[in-house]
Amino acid sequence: MATLKEIISKAKVNNDFIYRGCACESYDLVPTLARKLTAKMLNQDINFHQYAIYADIVEKAAKRGYREVNMDGNSNDLSQHYGIATRYLDWSYSVYIALYFAFTSYLKTFVDENIMNQRVDLSKMYGLRDDFNKHKYCIYKLNKTLYDLLKSQYPKLPLIVYDTDYKNERMKSQQGLLSCVDGNKVTPETKIQDSQIEILVKYLNQTDSSDLLKTKKDEKGKIVNCFWKNKLLFEKIPFKLSQIERNKLQKVLKSENAITTKLFPDFEGVKKNIEFSEDYNILRDWEIAYQEAPLHQKFIAKEDLSKMVNGNQDVINSRLNTDQLKEGEFFLFQ
């Protein structure tokens, strides 16, 4: 399991890689549109021809909408960066931006699914605390320099990776790239639910048996790293964030300008910043974002426990080393 320090240190010494941050280790390199279409078709196998027809309908609707609201730019890039389900996956040249998206995506999901509109008692609070602190995030890294070389040697490679339209301020600030699969270049048995890296490996290994991509897989059969000509092309890196590392992450993201109002330089950035701060305050008030040492009830008066469960921040701060919100972008509600 990688640490935050290891992830950042390796990124500093090698600028060949691009990064994608995911909220959960289980997230695969499958675009939202593929997952939505699969759900719509009751999990049936769908070929890339059907996929292309569906995606074309979405793209035409998006183009029409962009004209109506006078938004300029590549329609696919705009759709991906403004939250429409597409055939694309987001990447960034910055590991800090990838870390930002991994952490904030999970922060929002955790609060929405586990706390909002639910009754949280003391025993459940302890369970949520454990889940939050032991959660596994994920960073994907792709050697863009090596990919470009691979693409030049195999022009029919099905995986396409390209820079987004930097005329758009949001795309520029996120140092974004997009990846997608060209459905006209995949093998017949390829499914839209397949991971993009799996599609790449399958294509090349069937195209040139003398130039295989060497892979390592996890216990679920998912690719965790991939080498071409003895050089790392792709790697999946699960990681955890201890309370100390969460505090460090907030500080380093702010110092690197990987914060909400910079990555979303419009009203949505302001809105997201406030919403993330509200979510983080809930986790602190419910003593879920906590110190590593377990909380022993015998050292705390019952009346204090009751006050903590009811969100009394003064008592919480006196008993727990909760996550700090002073050095990062998220602010504390007193």
Secondary structure, DSSP 8 states (H G I E B T S, - for coil): -B-HHHHHHHHHH-TTEEEEEESSTT--S--HHHHHHHHHTTT----HHHHHHHHHHHHHHHHHHHHHTT--S-HHHHHHHTT---S-EEEES-HHHHHHHHHHHHHHHHHHHHTTTS---HHHHHHHHHHHHH--EEEEEEEHHHHHHHHHH-TT-SEEEEE--TTSHHHHHTTEEEEEE-GGGS-TT--TTS-HHHHHHHHHHHH-TTS--EEEE-TTS-EEEEEETTEEEEEEEEE---HHHHHHHHHHHHHTT-SHHHHSTTHHHHHHHHHHHHHHHHHHHTT-S--SS---GGGS-HHHHHHHHTT-HHHHHHH------SSSS-----
